[in-house]
Amino acid sequence: MPGSDEHIAVLAPPPIVDVDNVFMRFGTLEAVSGVSFSVQPGGIFGFVGSDGAGKTTLLRMIAGMLRPSSGHVRVNGLEVASERNQVKKLIGYMPQRFGLYPDLTVAENMAFFMDVFGISGAERQARRERYLGFSNLTPFEDRLARDLSGGMKQKLGLACVLVHQPRVLILDEPTNGVDPVSRKEFWEILHAMRQQGMTILVSTAYLDEGEKCDQVILMHNAHVLEQASPQSLRAGCASLEDAMIQRIQAADQILAGDHFDI
């Protein structure tokens, strides 16, 4: 009733990405083992961890590139494995080696991806101007992709992924091997996209990039060890790197103890 002191419960929005007890096996190798977590809409979620932890495999399952051996992956409530065509409209996926066409110019690469997504008319020109400008690539639109620097290639790859304006952006180590200035510019673009409501999942080998995320998902030996804000994860430690090392060492000690008990 109006004027009463009753509190109205505010329900949290459903997760935009929901991973439920997912396993991925390649023969006898278990690349992802019993992983569960959820991602709320909006924000940047960083995947960090040791080499071979399963980060790339997990992101490829979320993107619909791999079908889990068991468990469920849902994007916006859609089952990725069985509703892949609908999910593809919601996501943008940029693997470690994005498939730019080296013999096409910057503008021609953009045009190709807009053709793929069926973007035409006035909207085509608007998106071309927006994402080339957003990535500071407008002055280089006539340059062949093969003649771009590493950082510019990554920004062009991102612009091509963004042309269909996905709700969820999935990036697998997008700044690996990129110079520090280009890395900074790349992350400025990501933060601008987040402010516009996009949800971003990004794996990174650089823990200073992990600090830029809203949430960090720490993986090791095919498992998720922790999901927390960078501030919570590094609490009591000198840095995020120290916190990550401590948790990985503790997990390895537990595993070694289990083996010893056997």
C-alpha positions, 0 to 999 in steps of 0.5 A, a space after each residue: 500500500 502507498 505510504 507503507 514501510 514495506 520494502 520492495 525487493 529489487 531483483 537482479 537482472 538475469 546473467 547475460 552469460 551463464 556457465 554451468 558445470 561445464 567439462 571439455 575433454 579432448 580424448 584423455 585430456 580434460 581442458 575444462 573441468 566442472 567450471 561454473 560461473 555467471 556474468 551480469 550484463 555490462 562490465 569487463 570480465 577478465 580471464 587470467 591464469 597459468 598457460 594451459 589453464 583452459 581460458 581459450 577453450 572456455 571462451 571458444 565454448 562461450 562463443 559457440 566454436 566448441 561444443 562442451 563435452 557436458 554441462 551448459 553454456 547460455 548467452 542471454 538465456 539461449 543454449 549456445 550448443 543448440 541455439 547457435 544461430 540465435 547466439 551468433 547475433 548476440 556475440 562478437 568473437 575475436 580469437 588470438 589470430 583474427 582473420 583479417 585479409 592482408 591483401 585488402 585495405 582497412 576499408 575493404 576489410 570493414 566492407 567485407 565484414 559488413 557484407 557478412 552481417 548484412 549491413 547496408 544503406 545509411 547504417 553501413 556508412 554510419 557504422 564504418 565511420 563510427 568504428 574506424 573513427 573509434 579505433 583511430 583508423 580513419 587516416 589509414 583506411 586505404 592502407 593494406 592490412 598487411 602493412 599495418 603495425 601489430 597494434 593497428 591490426 588488432 584495432 582493425 580486428 576489433 572494429 570488424 567484430 564490432 560492426 554488427 554491434 554485439 551485446 557480448 564481446 569475447 576477446 582471446 588475448 587481444 593485446 598479446 605482443 602489442 606495444 604498450 601504447 597500442 595496448 593502452 589505446 585498445 583498452 580505452 576502446 574497451 572501456 568506452 564500449 563498456 560505458 555503452 552497455 556492452 558486456 566484455 569477456 577478455 583473456 589476458 596474459 598481462 595482469 595490469 590489464 586484469 586490474 582494468 577489469 570489473 571482475 577477474 576469473 582466475 583459472 588453473 589446471 582446467 578449473 576456476 579458482 576464484 571470481 572476484 573484483 581485482 581489489 578483492 582478489 589482491 587483498 592482503 597481497 602486494 599486487 594482483 600477480 602475487 595474489 594469483 601466484 599464492 592461489 595457484 600455489 595453494 591449489 597445487 599443494 592441495 592437489 599434491 596432498 590428494 595425490 599423496 593420500 592416494 
